[in-house]
């Protein structure tokens, strides 16, 4: 990749990393807690380690961008540092998605690659406009849009599945309402009896209301 792409990308106001803010997330609560813990641990890594992770991610998934980053490091160190920080966050967001939601991870990764490719093609068109590049850019944008549609369709499918589970849970609770109440009452009564035994039985049991009235009479 030629050095001219670096100032052109800056002129376009393009982000070398492309954040994952628009990625749909549907992990369960316990998975979210675990994922947040992983992200927090990774965020405490020294800058050199975060750079290593970010570069490994880019080299694996977008080699052309990796080449551009090498040039950016020598020409514009501050912009390079910002790009590395953002790419590190992208890699970690995708890593969490891979653990919690593999189908969304696959689509999310391909979407990131497609968007990145389209942005670089747009930068090339500034200095070297040609019908061939425009055709490549259109194909890249078509791919990007198709992946975005697939992301939303997949999210819709997952939300429908989740809603179906919720509806089944609500029905089960309604259909077994009295039994649920009885079971919970019995469980609490057991806890009370255990607590009383541990307390040595010092507290006298409360008298039934009817017994109270008879003793007063």
MARLUMTOR-461751 format. One record per residue (C-alpha): z, y, x; residue in one letter; residue number from 0. Coordinates in pm, 1 decimal. Each point is the difference from the previous one (the first is absolute). Example, Ala and Ser with C-alpha at 12.3 -4.5 7.8 and 13.67 -1.06 7.14 Angstrom:
2
+----------+----------+----------+------+-----+
:       up :    north :     east : rest :  nr :
+----------+----------+----------+------+-----+
:    780.0 :   -450.0 :   1230.0 :    A :   0 :
:    -66.0 :    344.0 :    137.0 :    S :   1 :
+----------+----------+----------+------+-----+
***
This chain:
217
+----------+----------+----------+------+-----+
:       up :    north :     east : rest :  nr :
+----------+----------+----------+------+-----+
:      0.0 :      0.0 :      0.0 :    X :   0 :
:    -85.6 :    345.2 :    133.7 :    X :   1 :
:    257.5 :    270.9 :     67.0 :    X :   2 :
:   -166.8 :    235.7 :   -248.6 :    X :   3 :
:    150.7 :   -196.3 :   -286.6 :    X :   4 :
:    350.8 :    120.9 :     84.5 :    X :   5 :
:    -55.3 :    372.7 :    -72.6 :    X :   6 :
:   -223.4 :    -92.7 :   -292.4 :    X :   7 :
:    274.6 :   -204.8 :   -159.0 :    X :   8 :
:    236.4 :    292.0 :     46.9 :    X :   9 :
:   -255.0 :    237.9 :   -152.4 :    X :  10 :
:    -29.3 :   -224.3 :   -304.9 :    X :  11 :
:    375.6 :     -1.1 :    -33.5 :    X :  12 :
:     -6.4 :   -380.5 :      4.5 :    X :  13 :
:    308.0 :   -206.3 :     66.7 :    X :  14 :
:    -51.1 :   -264.2 :    265.8 :    X :  15 :
:    262.4 :   -224.7 :   -154.2 :    X :  16 :
:    -45.3 :     30.5 :   -375.6 :    X :  17 :
:    338.6 :    -56.3 :   -158.3 :    X :  18 :
:     80.6 :   -282.1 :   -239.1 :    X :  19 :
:    160.5 :    229.5 :   -257.5 :    X :  20 :
:   -240.8 :   -116.5 :   -269.4 :    X :  21 :
:     76.2 :   -368.8 :     55.8 :    X :  22 :
:    142.6 :   -161.5 :   -312.4 :    X :  23 :
:    335.4 :   -166.7 :     54.8 :    X :  24 :
:    140.0 :   -265.5 :   -226.4 :    X :  25 :
:    263.6 :   -193.4 :    194.7 :    X :  26 :
:    318.4 :   -109.8 :   -172.9 :    X :  27 :
:    316.4 :    200.2 :     60.7 :    X :  28 :
:    148.4 :   -241.8 :    254.3 :    X :  29 :
:   -328.8 :     -7.0 :    190.6 :    X :  30 :
:     -6.6 :    379.0 :      6.1 :    X :  31 :
:    347.1 :     14.9 :    151.8 :    X :  32 :
:    -99.0 :   -251.8 :    266.9 :    X :  33 :
:   -325.2 :    184.7 :     73.1 :    X :  34 :
:    177.1 :    334.8 :     30.1 :    X :  35 :
:    238.2 :   -156.8 :    249.4 :    X :  36 :
:   -292.7 :   -126.2 :    208.7 :    X :  37 :
:   -171.5 :    340.3 :     -7.7 :    X :  38 :
:    324.1 :    172.4 :    100.4 :    X :  39 :
:     44.1 :   -234.7 :    295.8 :    X :  40 :
:   -358.4 :     55.2 :    113.0 :    X :  41 :
:     34.0 :    379.1 :    -31.4 :    X :  42 :
:    272.2 :     -5.7 :    265.8 :    X :  43 :
:   -238.2 :   -146.4 :    258.9 :    X :  44 :
:    -71.6 :    215.6 :    305.9 :    X :  45 :
:   -325.7 :    200.5 :     -8.6 :    X :  46 :
:   -169.7 :   -227.5 :    253.0 :    X :  47 :
:     64.2 :   -304.8 :   -217.2 :    X :  48 :
:   -125.6 :    175.9 :   -314.2 :    X :  49 :
:   -313.9 :    103.8 :    190.5 :    X :  50 :
:    -53.6 :   -360.7 :    107.3 :    X :  51 :
:     28.8 :   -124.2 :   -359.0 :    X :  52 :
:   -232.5 :    271.0 :   -134.1 :    X :  53 :
:   -267.6 :    -63.8 :    263.3 :    X :  54 :
:     16.0 :   -376.0 :    -51.8 :    X :  55 :
:    -52.5 :     55.4 :   -372.9 :    X :  56 :
:   -301.8 :    228.9 :     53.3 :    X :  57 :
:   -158.7 :   -221.3 :    264.8 :    X :  58 :
:     22.6 :   -297.2 :   -233.2 :    X :  59 :
:   -132.9 :    170.5 :   -310.8 :    X :  60 :
:   -213.5 :    296.5 :    113.5 :    X :  61 :
:   -119.0 :    -10.1 :    362.4 :    X :  62 :
:   -213.4 :    312.4 :    -31.8 :    X :  63 :
:    306.9 :    200.4 :    -98.3 :    X :  64 :
:    189.2 :   -154.1 :    292.3 :    X :  65 :
:   -267.4 :    131.6 :    238.0 :    X :  66 :
:     27.7 :    344.7 :   -154.7 :    X :  67 :
:    377.0 :     -4.3 :     44.8 :    X :  68 :
:    -37.7 :    -70.3 :    371.6 :    X :  69 :
:   -210.2 :    315.2 :     33.9 :    X :  70 :
:    235.8 :    197.0 :   -222.4 :    X :  71 :
:    296.8 :    -89.8 :    221.8 :    X :  72 :
:   -168.0 :    159.7 :    302.1 :    X :  73 :
:   -148.0 :    302.3 :   -180.8 :    X :  74 :
:    263.7 :     87.2 :   -262.9 :    X :  75 :
:    336.7 :   -164.5 :     72.3 :    X :  76 :
:    183.6 :    165.1 :   -290.4 :    X :  77 :
:   -257.9 :   -113.0 :   -256.8 :    X :  78 :
:      6.7 :   -344.6 :    157.9 :    X :  79 :
:    378.5 :    -20.3 :    -43.7 :    X :  80 :
:    -29.4 :    100.1 :   -366.2 :    X :  81 :
:   -274.8 :   -255.6 :    -58.5 :    X :  82 :
:    205.0 :   -274.7 :    165.8 :    X :  83 :
:    304.6 :     85.3 :   -212.5 :    X :  84 :
:   -207.5 :    -15.3 :   -319.1 :    X :  85 :
:   -177.9 :   -320.3 :    101.9 :    X :  86 :
:    335.5 :   -158.9 :     76.0 :    X :  87 :
:    113.3 :     82.8 :   -354.2 :    X :  88 :
:   -323.7 :   -146.2 :   -139.4 :    X :  89 :
:     49.7 :   -321.8 :    194.3 :    X :  90 :
:    360.1 :    -31.3 :   -120.7 :    X :  91 :
:    -92.4 :     71.6 :   -362.5 :    X :  92 :
:   -262.3 :   -272.6 :     16.9 :    X :  93 :
:    242.9 :   -237.2 :    168.1 :    X :  94 :
:    247.9 :     44.4 :   -285.6 :    X :  95 :
:   -280.0 :    -44.8 :   -252.3 :    X :  96 :
:   -109.6 :   -318.1 :    177.0 :    X :  97 :
:    347.5 :   -152.1 :    -41.5 :    X :  98 :
:     64.9 :    117.4 :   -355.4 :    X :  99 :
:   -343.9 :      2.8 :   -158.3 :    X : 100 :
:   -267.6 :   -191.5 :    198.6 :    X : 101 :
:   -284.4 :     62.0 :   -250.6 :    X : 102 :
:     60.7 :    375.9 :     10.7 :    X : 103 :
:     25.2 :    -16.0 :    378.8 :    X : 104 :
:   -347.2 :   -151.5 :     32.6 :    X : 105 :
:   -157.8 :    261.6 :   -224.9 :    X : 106 :
:    207.9 :    282.7 :    150.7 :    X : 107 :
:   -105.7 :    -85.5 :    354.5 :    X : 108 :
:   -367.8 :    -18.4 :    -92.3 :    X : 109 :
:     30.9 :    329.9 :   -187.2 :    X : 110 :
:    151.8 :    167.9 :    306.4 :    X : 111 :
:   -278.0 :   -133.9 :    221.2 :    X : 112 :
:   -269.2 :    114.1 :   -243.7 :    X : 113 :
:    147.9 :    348.5 :    -33.3 :    X : 114 :
:     37.6 :     34.1 :    375.9 :    X : 115 :
:   -359.6 :   -105.9 :     54.7 :    X : 116 :
:   -128.1 :    247.4 :   -258.4 :    X : 117 :
:    189.1 :    288.8 :    160.1 :    X : 118 :
:   -139.0 :    -77.5 :    344.7 :    X : 119 :
:   -353.1 :    -22.2 :   -138.2 :    X : 120 :
:     47.4 :    340.2 :   -163.6 :    X : 121 :
:    104.4 :    143.4 :    336.1 :    X : 122 :
:   -312.3 :   -142.5 :    167.4 :    X : 123 :
:   -221.1 :    158.5 :   -265.4 :    X : 124 :
:    115.0 :    349.5 :     99.1 :    X : 125 :
:   -165.1 :     -9.6 :    341.7 :    X : 126 :
:   -262.3 :   -268.5 :    -54.9 :    X : 127 :
:   -126.3 :     13.4 :   -359.5 :    X : 128 :
:   -245.1 :   -274.6 :    -85.2 :    X : 129 :
:   -110.2 :   -199.4 :   -304.2 :    X : 130 :
:    133.0 :   -314.5 :    166.6 :    X : 131 :
:    349.6 :    143.6 :     41.0 :    X : 132 :
:     -3.3 :    133.6 :   -355.2 :    X : 133 :
:    -98.9 :   -344.4 :   -125.2 :    X : 134 :
:    282.8 :   -157.9 :    200.6 :    X : 135 :
:    243.7 :    255.5 :   -137.9 :    X : 136 :
:   -105.8 :    -68.2 :   -358.1 :    X : 137 :
:     44.8 :   -374.2 :     50.3 :    X : 138 :
:    341.2 :     62.1 :    156.2 :    X : 139 :
:    103.9 :    216.2 :   -295.8 :    X : 140 :
:   -124.5 :   -261.6 :   -246.2 :    X : 141 :
:    210.4 :   -261.8 :    177.6 :    X : 142 :
:    299.5 :    233.6 :      3.0 :    X : 143 :
:    -28.5 :     67.2 :   -373.3 :    X : 144 :
:    -42.9 :   -369.0 :    -82.9 :    X : 145 :
:    315.4 :    -79.2 :    196.9 :    X : 146 :
:    188.1 :    279.2 :   -174.8 :    X : 147 :
:   -103.7 :   -144.9 :   -335.2 :    X : 148 :
:    111.9 :   -344.1 :    115.0 :    X : 149 :
:    336.5 :    141.6 :    107.2 :    X : 150 :
:     56.2 :    144.6 :   -344.4 :    X : 151 :
:   -119.0 :   -316.5 :   -175.4 :    X : 152 :
:    236.0 :   -208.6 :    209.7 :    X : 153 :
:    285.8 :    236.1 :    -73.9 :    X : 154 :
:    -82.7 :    -22.8 :   -370.8 :    X : 155 :
:      7.0 :   -380.1 :     15.3 :    X : 156 :
:    335.5 :     -0.5 :    176.4 :    X : 157 :
:    153.0 :    250.6 :   -240.6 :    X : 158 :
:   -120.7 :   -204.9 :   -298.0 :    X : 159 :
:    156.2 :   -311.9 :    151.4 :    X : 160 :
:    323.9 :    187.8 :     57.6 :    X : 161 :
:     -4.0 :    136.8 :   -355.5 :    X : 162 :
:    -53.2 :   -350.7 :   -133.9 :    X : 163 :
:    307.5 :   -118.3 :    189.8 :    X : 164 :
:    205.4 :    287.0 :   -140.9 :    X : 165 :
:   -113.9 :    -74.4 :   -354.5 :    X : 166 :
:    100.2 :   -365.9 :     42.6 :    X : 167 :
:    342.2 :    103.1 :    128.6 :    X : 168 :
:     54.9 :    234.5 :   -293.8 :    X : 169 :
:   -101.7 :   -272.3 :   -245.7 :    X : 170 :
:    231.6 :   -252.6 :    164.0 :    X : 171 :
:    293.9 :    240.7 :    -15.9 :    X : 172 :
:    -66.4 :     81.9 :   -364.4 :    X : 173 :
:    -49.7 :   -363.0 :   -104.4 :    X : 174 :
:    324.5 :   -107.6 :    167.3 :    X : 175 :
:    203.5 :    311.4 :    -67.5 :    X : 176 :
:    312.7 :   -165.5 :   -144.1 :    X : 177 :
:      2.7 :   -275.9 :    257.6 :    X : 178 :
:    -41.0 :    252.9 :    279.7 :    X : 179 :
:    297.1 :    197.3 :   -130.5 :    X : 180 :
:    212.8 :   -314.6 :    -34.3 :    X : 181 :
:    -86.4 :   -114.6 :    351.6 :    X : 182 :
:     82.2 :    337.6 :    149.6 :    X : 183 :
:    324.2 :     16.3 :   -195.8 :    X : 184 :
:    102.1 :   -343.5 :    126.3 :    X : 185 :
:    -82.9 :     97.3 :    355.4 :    X : 186 :
:    213.1 :    312.6 :    -21.0 :    X : 187 :
:    286.1 :   -196.1 :   -157.8 :    X : 188 :
:    -12.7 :   -245.0 :    291.9 :    X : 189 :
:     21.2 :    289.8 :    243.6 :    X : 190 :
:    298.3 :    140.8 :   -188.9 :    X : 191 :
:    180.5 :   -336.9 :      9.7 :    X : 192 :
:    -68.5 :    -37.6 :    372.4 :    X : 193 :
:    127.6 :    349.5 :     65.3 :    X : 194 :
:    316.0 :    -70.6 :   -202.5 :    X : 195 :
:     66.3 :   -320.1 :    196.2 :    X : 196 :
:    -43.1 :    184.9 :    327.9 :    X : 197 :
:    233.4 :    269.7 :   -130.0 :    X : 198 :
:    266.7 :   -261.2 :    -65.3 :    X : 199 :
:    -18.9 :     41.7 :   -374.5 :    X : 200 :
:    228.0 :    305.3 :      7.2 :    X : 201 :
:   -191.3 :    176.3 :   -271.1 :    X : 202 :
:     80.4 :   -128.3 :   -349.1 :    X : 203 :
:   -296.2 :    -77.5 :   -220.5 :    X : 204 :
:    -69.7 :    254.2 :   -268.4 :    X : 205 :
:    121.7 :   -104.6 :   -344.9 :    X : 206 :
:   -261.4 :    -40.3 :   -270.0 :    X : 207 :
:     -2.2 :    280.4 :   -253.9 :    X : 208 :
:    118.6 :   -230.4 :   -278.7 :    X : 209 :
:    298.2 :   -121.1 :    204.2 :    X : 210 :
:    101.5 :    357.4 :     67.0 :    X : 211 :
:      9.1 :     76.8 :   -373.6 :    X : 212 :
:    207.6 :   -311.3 :    -79.7 :    X : 213 :
:    257.8 :     83.5 :    268.7 :    X : 214 :
:     40.4 :    349.9 :   -144.6 :    X : 215 :
:     56.0 :   -146.3 :   -347.4 :    X : 216 :
+----------+----------+----------+------+-----+
***
